[in-house]
Amino acid sequence: MKKLISYFLFISILFVYANLHSQSCCGGSIFDIAVLSLDKKALLNIGFNYDNYNGVWNQEGTWLRTSNTSWQIKPVLSTAYRFDNHLQAGISVPFIINRNELPGLEPSGNGFGDIALTGRYEIFHEYQSYKVGSKSKIDTRKPYLALTFGLIFPTGKSEETSSTEAEITGKGFLMTSLGISVLKSIVRDKFQVSADLSWQHSFKKTYDKYYGQNLPTSFTKNQGERINYGISFTYLINHWNAASLTAGGFSQGPFSINGLKSDNSNEYGWSFTASYTYFPYTFFRITPSFKWYIPENNFGKNSTGSLLFNINFVYYIENETE
């Protein structure tokens, strides 16, 4: 049941629009907190998530629908800054509001979640100009390619200090991630495919108390290594509108207690996200999205299924034109 109120570590920012005369848009999928294209210096994003949990996959991968009301609202504030043509970084601060109607327990809780720092080193950008003697040419072969990295701090309230499950707003583990992001335009200025792959490592945690109660003997818990992956298809309708469809998932190894692995505690799951982006100005965009799971057997294990509605309002500070 704890997974029913564990919050997602990602903001669904699927697509960043750039000046199409100079480059295609930057890479990105549902695993990005914030991504800046070359013509953007910084951004401020305000996002709102509503996550309605409707079931869980058990240890055998069997889908079980839940009858109790369980949902989460998550306002998120994030920002990103571009240092140069290759390096950018961002930070995300979520606030968690939980509702979980379990008999005999406090049904609600709220508080700040885990703060996430992310960055990316961009190796290539699509359609970049280069010099051959005195002539300028455009490189049409290289895709957008970046190395991604992140750090998640356990600033939320975990099962260690929470008195009920509804009060949990964070994982409780310090986590790092390392990955790769790639994007290629199939039809320039019209259709793009992007993919993301990342490895996430959690550092072990020692518990001296559990759900606020002191333990007679402390124990150490390790989360399993986790792989996140996703592929996105983006259609640029025109200079003001775009649509994206993303298929993503994760696979996490079994956790261990005091160095001993727990049988059948590994996790995996798939999800899909549809997104629409409206650009009323070059420095502002609005992105609503809808995320869903397939509520059938063997589409997940030890994980939750839910319907998530998300909307992001992004304001950009643009680079000065040279």
C-alpha positions as CSV (number, residue, x, y, z in Angstrom):
1,M,0.0,0.0,0.0
2,K,2.9,2.4,0.5
3,K,3.3,2.5,-3.3
4,L,-0.2,3.9,-3.6
5,I,1.0,7.2,-2.1
6,S,4.7,7.2,-3.3
7,Y,4.9,10.1,-5.6
8,F,6.3,10.2,-9.1
9,L,9.9,11.7,-9.5
10,F,9.3,13.2,-12.8
11,I,7.5,16.1,-14.3
12,S,5.9,15.4,-17.7
13,I,7.7,18.0,-19.8
14,L,7.6,16.3,-23.1
15,F,8.7,18.9,-25.6
16,V,10.7,22.1,-25.8
17,Y,10.2,24.4,-28.9
18,A,13.1,26.3,-30.4
19,N,13.7,28.7,-33.3
20,L,13.4,26.3,-36.2
21,H,15.5,28.4,-38.4
22,S,18.6,27.6,-36.3
23,Q,18.0,24.1,-34.9
24,S,15.3,21.6,-34.1
25,C,14.0,21.4,-30.6
26,C,15.9,19.9,-27.8
27,G,15.6,16.3,-26.8
28,G,13.4,15.2,-24.0
29,S,10.6,12.9,-22.8
30,I,8.6,12.2,-19.7
31,F,11.7,11.8,-17.6
32,D,12.9,15.4,-18.1
33,I,12.4,18.0,-15.4
34,A,13.2,20.9,-17.6
35,V,15.1,21.1,-20.9
36,L,16.4,24.2,-22.7
37,S,17.0,24.6,-26.4
38,L,20.0,26.6,-27.6
39,D,18.1,29.8,-28.1
40,K,16.8,29.7,-24.4
41,K,18.9,30.9,-21.5
42,A,16.7,29.9,-18.6
43,L,13.1,28.9,-17.7
44,L,10.6,28.9,-14.9
45,N,8.0,26.1,-14.8
46,I,4.9,25.9,-12.7
47,G,3.3,22.5,-12.9
48,F,0.2,20.8,-11.4
49,N,-0.4,17.0,-11.2
50,Y,-3.5,15.2,-10.3
51,D,-2.9,11.5,-9.9
52,N,-5.8,9.1,-9.3
53,Y,-4.6,5.7,-8.2
54,N,-7.0,2.9,-9.3
55,G,-5.1,-0.4,-8.8
56,V,-1.9,-2.2,-8.1
57,W,0.1,-5.1,-9.6
58,N,1.0,-7.7,-7.0
59,Q,4.1,-9.9,-6.7
60,E,2.7,-12.3,-9.4
61,G,2.0,-9.4,-11.8
62,T,-1.8,-9.8,-11.3
63,W,-3.7,-6.6,-11.6
64,L,-5.9,-5.8,-8.6
65,R,-8.3,-2.9,-8.7
66,T,-8.6,-0.9,-5.4
67,S,-12.0,0.2,-4.1
68,N,-10.7,2.9,-1.7
69,T,-10.3,6.5,-2.8
70,S,-6.6,7.3,-3.3
71,W,-5.3,10.3,-5.1
72,Q,-2.5,12.9,-5.0
73,I,-2.2,16.5,-6.0
74,K,1.4,17.8,-6.6
75,P,2.1,21.4,-7.4
76,V,5.7,21.7,-8.7
77,L,8.1,24.6,-9.2
78,S,11.1,24.0,-11.4
79,T,13.7,26.1,-13.1
80,A,16.6,25.5,-15.5
81,Y,19.7,27.5,-16.6
82,R,21.9,27.1,-19.7
83,F,25.6,27.8,-19.0
84,D,26.8,27.4,-22.6
85,N,26.1,25.5,-25.8
86,H,26.8,22.2,-24.0
87,L,25.9,22.4,-20.3
88,Q,22.5,23.1,-18.6
89,A,21.1,22.2,-15.2
90,G,17.8,22.4,-13.4
91,I,16.1,22.0,-10.0
92,S,12.5,20.9,-9.1
93,V,10.7,21.4,-5.8
94,P,7.4,19.6,-5.4
95,F,4.7,19.9,-2.7
96,I,2.6,16.8,-2.1
97,I,-1.1,16.5,-1.1
98,N,-2.2,12.9,-0.4
99,R,-5.7,11.5,0.1
100,N,-6.0,7.8,1.0
101,E,-9.2,6.5,2.6
102,L,-8.0,3.4,4.5
103,P,-10.2,2.2,7.4
104,G,-8.9,3.4,10.8
105,L,-6.1,5.6,9.5
106,E,-5.7,9.3,9.0
107,P,-6.9,9.8,5.4
108,S,-4.8,12.8,4.4
109,G,-1.4,14.3,4.6
110,N,0.8,16.9,2.8
111,G,4.2,18.4,2.8
112,F,7.3,19.1,0.6
113,G,8.5,16.2,-1.5
114,D,12.0,15.2,-2.6
115,I,14.0,17.9,-4.3
116,A,15.6,16.9,-7.6
117,L,18.6,18.4,-9.3
118,T,19.2,17.5,-13.0
119,G,21.7,18.3,-15.6
120,R,22.7,17.4,-19.1
121,Y,25.9,17.7,-21.2
122,E,24.9,18.1,-24.9
123,I,27.3,16.5,-27.3
124,F,25.5,17.3,-30.5
125,H,22.6,19.6,-31.6
126,E,20.6,19.0,-34.7
127,Y,21.0,21.2,-37.8
128,Q,24.0,23.1,-36.5
129,S,26.1,25.2,-38.8
130,Y,29.8,24.7,-39.3
131,K,32.5,26.3,-41.5
132,V,34.2,24.9,-44.5
133,G,36.7,27.5,-45.5
134,S,34.7,30.7,-45.8
135,K,31.4,28.9,-46.4
136,S,28.8,28.0,-43.8
137,K,27.1,24.6,-44.0
138,I,24.3,22.8,-42.0
139,D,25.0,19.4,-40.5
140,T,21.9,17.3,-41.3
141,R,23.2,13.9,-40.1
142,K,23.9,14.3,-36.4
143,P,21.0,13.8,-33.9
144,Y,20.6,15.7,-30.7
145,L,22.6,13.7,-28.2
146,A,23.2,14.4,-24.5
147,L,24.5,12.8,-21.3
148,T,22.0,13.3,-18.4
149,F,22.7,13.2,-14.7
150,G,20.7,13.9,-11.6
151,L,20.6,13.9,-7.8
152,I,17.5,13.5,-5.6
153,F,17.6,14.6,-2.0
154,P,15.3,12.9,0.6
155,T,13.7,16.1,1.7
156,G,10.2,14.7,1.8
157,K,8.7,12.8,4.7
158,S,9.3,9.1,4.4
159,E,8.0,6.0,6.2
160,E,10.7,6.6,8.9
161,T,9.0,9.6,10.5
162,S,5.5,9.5,9.1
163,S,2.8,8.3,11.5
164,T,0.5,7.1,8.6
165,E,0.9,6.1,5.0
166,A,-1.0,9.2,3.9
167,E,1.7,11.4,5.4
168,I,4.5,10.0,3.2
169,T,5.7,12.6,0.6
170,G,9.1,11.2,-0.3
171,K,11.2,8.1,-0.8
172,G,13.6,8.6,2.0
173,F,16.7,7.7,0.0
174,L,19.4,9.8,-1.6
175,M,19.4,8.9,-5.2
176,T,21.7,9.5,-8.2
177,S,21.0,9.0,-11.9
178,L,23.0,8.8,-15.1
179,G,21.6,8.4,-18.6
180,I,21.5,9.4,-22.3
181,S,19.0,11.4,-24.3
182,V,18.8,11.4,-28.1
183,L,16.5,13.0,-30.6
184,K,16.3,12.8,-34.4
185,S,14.0,14.7,-36.8
186,I,12.5,12.3,-39.3
187,V,10.9,15.2,-41.2
188,R,12.5,18.5,-40.4
189,D,10.3,21.0,-38.6
190,K,7.5,18.5,-38.6
191,F,8.1,15.0,-37.1
192,Q,10.6,14.0,-34.4
193,V,11.5,10.8,-32.5
194,S,13.3,11.0,-29.1
195,A,14.5,8.3,-26.7
196,D,15.8,8.4,-23.1
197,L,17.5,5.8,-21.0
198,S,18.8,6.3,-17.4
199,W,20.2,4.2,-14.5
200,Q,19.2,5.2,-11.0
201,H,21.1,4.3,-7.9
202,S,19.8,4.6,-4.3
203,F,22.2,4.8,-1.3
204,K,21.4,2.6,1.6
205,K,19.5,3.9,4.6
206,T,19.6,2.9,8.3
207,Y,16.3,3.0,10.2
208,D,16.3,3.6,14.0
209,K,12.6,4.1,14.0
210,Y,9.7,3.2,11.6
211,Y,6.5,5.1,11.3
212,G,7.6,7.3,14.1
213,Q,8.1,4.4,16.5
214,N,11.6,3.6,18.0
215,L,12.9,0.2,17.0
216,P,14.6,-2.2,19.5
217,T,17.1,-3.0,16.7
218,S,18.0,-0.8,13.8
219,F,18.0,-2.2,10.2
220,T,19.5,-1.1,6.9
221,K,17.5,-1.0,3.7
222,N,18.7,-0.8,0.1
223,Q,16.5,-0.1,-2.9
224,G,17.3,-2.1,-6.0
225,E,19.0,-0.6,-9.0
226,R,16.5,1.0,-11.4
227,I,16.4,1.5,-15.1
228,N,14.0,4.2,-16.6
229,Y,13.3,4.2,-20.4
230,G,11.0,6.0,-22.8
231,I,10.5,6.8,-26.4
232,S,8.5,9.9,-27.7
233,F,7.0,10.8,-31.0
234,T,6.4,14.5,-31.6
235,Y,4.4,16.1,-34.4
236,L,4.9,19.9,-35.0
237,I,1.5,21.0,-36.2
238,N,2.7,24.6,-36.8
239,H,4.7,27.3,-35.1
240,W,2.1,27.5,-32.3
241,N,1.0,23.9,-31.7
242,A,2.6,20.5,-31.2
243,A,1.5,17.1,-30.0
244,S,3.5,14.2,-28.4
245,L,2.9,10.5,-27.6
246,T,5.3,8.8,-25.2
247,A,5.7,5.2,-24.1
248,G,7.8,4.7,-21.0
249,G,8.6,2.4,-18.2
250,F,10.9,1.3,-15.5
251,S,12.5,-1.9,-14.1
252,Q,13.9,-2.0,-10.5
253,G,15.7,-4.9,-8.8
254,P,14.7,-6.4,-5.5
255,F,15.4,-4.4,-2.3
256,S,17.5,-5.8,0.5
257,I,17.3,-5.7,4.3
258,N,20.6,-5.8,6.2
259,G,22.2,-7.1,3.0
260,L,19.7,-9.9,2.3
261,K,17.6,-9.6,-0.8
262,S,13.9,-9.8,-0.5
263,D,12.3,-12.4,-2.8
264,N,9.8,-11.2,-5.4
265,S,10.4,-7.5,-4.4
266,N,11.5,-6.4,-7.9
267,E,9.3,-3.9,-9.7
268,Y,8.4,-2.9,-13.2
269,G,5.7,-1.0,-15.0
270,W,4.7,0.6,-18.3
271,S,2.8,3.8,-19.0
272,F,1.8,6.0,-21.9
273,T,1.5,9.8,-22.1
274,A,-0.3,12.0,-24.6
275,S,0.6,15.7,-24.6
276,Y,-0.4,18.9,-26.4
277,T,1.7,22.1,-26.4
278,Y,0.6,25.6,-27.2
279,F,3.1,28.4,-27.9
280,P,1.3,31.7,-27.8
281,Y,4.7,33.4,-27.6
282,T,8.3,32.3,-28.2
283,F,8.9,32.9,-24.5
284,F,5.9,31.1,-23.1
285,R,4.1,27.7,-23.5
286,I,1.3,25.7,-22.0
287,T,1.5,21.9,-21.9
288,P,-1.4,19.8,-20.7
289,S,-0.8,16.0,-20.7
290,F,-2.6,12.8,-19.8
291,K,-0.8,9.7,-18.5
292,W,-2.3,6.2,-18.2
293,Y,-1.4,2.6,-17.5
294,I,-2.9,-0.6,-19.0
295,P,-4.9,-2.3,-16.2
296,E,-4.2,-5.9,-17.3
297,N,-2.1,-8.7,-15.8
298,N,1.7,-8.7,-16.5
299,F,1.9,-5.0,-17.5
300,G,3.4,-4.4,-14.1
301,K,4.7,-5.9,-10.8
302,N,4.8,-4.5,-7.3
303,S,3.7,-1.2,-8.7
304,T,0.7,1.0,-9.0
305,G,-1.6,2.0,-11.9
306,S,-3.2,5.4,-12.1
307,L,-4.5,8.1,-14.3
308,L,-2.5,11.3,-14.2
309,F,-3.5,14.7,-15.4
310,N,-0.8,17.3,-15.7
311,I,-0.4,20.9,-16.9
312,N,2.7,22.9,-17.1
313,F,3.1,26.7,-17.6
314,V,6.7,27.5,-18.8
315,Y,8.2,31.0,-19.1
316,Y,11.5,31.3,-20.9
317,I,14.3,33.8,-20.9
318,E,15.8,33.9,-24.3
319,N,19.4,34.2,-25.4
320,E,20.4,37.4,-27.0
321,T,20.7,37.3,-30.7
322,E,24.3,37.5,-31.9
